[in-house]
Amino acid sequence: MSEAPVLIVFLGGMGGAPIENQLADALTESALDLLDAAIATDAFERAILVTGNDAVSARVPVGVTVDRDSEPFQFGNRLASLIRAEKIERPVYVGAGGVPLMSGTDLAAIANHLRREQNIVISNNYFSADMVAFTPGSAIEQVDAARSDNYLPRLLHGQAGLESRPLPRSPETQFNIDSPADLAILKVTGGGGPKLAKFVDAFDVDVEPYRRLSRCLVDAEAELLLAGRVGSQVWPYLESETACRLRVYSEERGMRAAGRDISGKARSLLAFHLREVGCQRFFAELGELADAACIDTRPMLSHLGVAASRADRFWSDLGRPDEIEDAFLKEFTQAANDAPIPVLLGGHSLIAGGLMLLNEAAWREEDQRLLAKDSGD
């Protein structure tokens, strides 16, 4: 078994419709940035990129091995077979786009912590992970094959008995790219490695709704409505770090990890109400409750049985009903655009790391405004 930490990055398939291809390109740039940063630290014995993308292979930095993906793919089995074949004692797994704001120093700290201890699992989110580091590597053989990376920390803790060490909640640990809406946030706030930053700079998206919502975060007279898979750590962060009042509806945490989205068991209070009053009235009423809204739509869509394509969901996140084929999602997105308040739609990252990033950027802008005002006086 190799004693030094080994970085494993999974870059899966995302292509299809044009908007999916754009996100796939962003994930590629994010993965390459992550590999560059990790290799430069010398904290890892080596790095392995698991991908089926032939074009990426020619771009990986020295010190990175490309492990060709093959079908059929099952996350838990694929990771276990790689760890077994490569005899990795201290794997540090990251999904492409999982922690794009983590620096090389952050990654090295995780690797060094893994060197010093045994029988631990470190994750960026215990309930829905994108980064999982653990030792011993053989613990992967003692757990059920995870459907996705989200559930892996809980399996390693509950079934293999590893001590759980979640990382502190911050934009660096909580922000991940799982929707084009996350790219829009990066366009407003900045951040990420040089390859991803270049891609985001060229990404065509209307960021004005994000800027409008951001101004509410630093306004003591404003109220923000937050809905979806809101984590218990996000609310205290917002309570202490924003100036606005909060109205929070937390529903279906761990939905994907538990498979409730696929089984049809997901239930959403907001979805019950939406079904009764319709899209236009639903968003009109949000305007009576808050000055801005940030909604993780996945629990609502799962509850309602909306079988829209991934491309349709992505276009909805970007507020582009003209590009959506599913009739209900088109109506829903148009109603969100027509709401009397700014409404941001997206996935889990939107109401976690994304909102944290927007808040930090809003305060930087507010500080600059106050400094400019003071210098003018």
Residue, then its C-alpha position, 0 to 999 in steps of 0.5 A: m500500500s502507498e502511504a502518501p496521499v494520492l489525489i483522485v479526480f473524477l471528471g465524468g460525462m456531461g455533454g449533450a445539449p449545448i448548455e450541457n456542453q458548456l458546463a462540461d467545459a467548465l468542469t474540465e477547466s476546474a479539474l485541470d486547475l485543481l490538478d495544477a494546484a495540488i501537484a504544485t504543493d508536493a503534498f501528494e505522491r501523485a494524482i489520478l484523473v478518471t475520465g472518458n474525455d480523450a481531449v483532456s488527456a493531452r492537457v493534464p500536468v506532469g505527475v498526473t495519470v489518466d485512468r480511462d473511464s469505461e461503461p457501465f459506470q457505477f461511482g462506488n464500484r469505480l472508486a473501490s476498484l481504482i483504490r484496490a488496483e493502485k493500492i492507495e492507502r490515503p485517497v483524496y477524492v474530488g469530483a470535478g467542479g466539487v471544490p473549485l475555490m480550494s487553493g493548493t494550500d487547502l488541499a495540502a493541509i488535507a493531505n498532511h492531516l491524512r498523513r498524521e492520522q488513521n481511521i478518519v474520513i474528511s469531507n467538505n459536507y458530511f451529508s452531500a460530499d464533493m470531496v472525501a479523503f480517508t484512511p485506510g483506503s481499504a475501508i472502501e471495501q467494507v461499505d456498500a457501493a455508493r450511487s454517488d459521492n454525496y453519500l460516501p462520508r456517511l457510508l465510511h463513518g457508519q459502515a466502516g467505523l471511520e471517525s468523521r471530520p467534516l471541514p469547516r463550512s465556508p465558501e471554499t468548502q461549500f461552493n461547487i459547480d453543478s449548474p450554469a447558475d454557479l458559473a453566473i455566481l462566479k462571474v459576479t464574485g470572481g474566484g477559482g483557478p486561472k483556467l476556470a476564471k478565463f472560461v467564466d469571463a467568456f460565459d454569456v449570462d445575465v448577472e443583473p438578478y444576482r447583483r440585485l439579490s446581492r444588494c439585499l444581503v447588506d441591507a438591514e431593511a430587506e428580507l431574503l427568502l431562502a428555500g430548498r435543501v438549506g443546511s443547518q450551518v447555512w442559516p447561522y452563517l447568514e444570520s451572522e454575516t448578512a444584514c438582511r432578515l431571513r425567511v427560510y424553508s428547509e426541505e429534503r436535505g440529503m435528498r439525492a444521497a438517499g435516492r428520494d429524488i429517484s424514488g418519488k418520495a421527495r416532498s416539498l411544502l412549497a410544491f404543495h402550495l405551488r400546485e394549488v395556486g399556480c406559477q404566477r400567483f406563487f411568485a406574486e405571493l413571494g413578493e409579499l413575503a420578501d424582497a428577494a428569493c433564492i430557491d433550490t428548485r430540485p425538491m419542488l420539481s421532484h415532488l411535482g414529478v417534473a420530468a424535464s431534461r437536465a438541459d431544461r433544468f439548466w436553462s431554468d436556473l439561468g432564467r431562460p424560458d425561451e430555451i426550455e422544452d418542458a411546458f411546466l418548467k417553461e411556465f415556472t421559469q417565466a413566472a419567476n422572471d415576472a416576479p415583483i422581486p429578484v428570484l434566483l433559481g438553481g440547485h443545492s450549491l446556490i443556497a449554500g456556497g453560492l449564497m456565501l460567495l454572493n454575500e462576501a462580494a456584496w460586503r466588499e462592494e459595500d465597503q468600497r462604496l463607504l470608503a468612496k463616500d468617506s473620501g468624498d466627504 
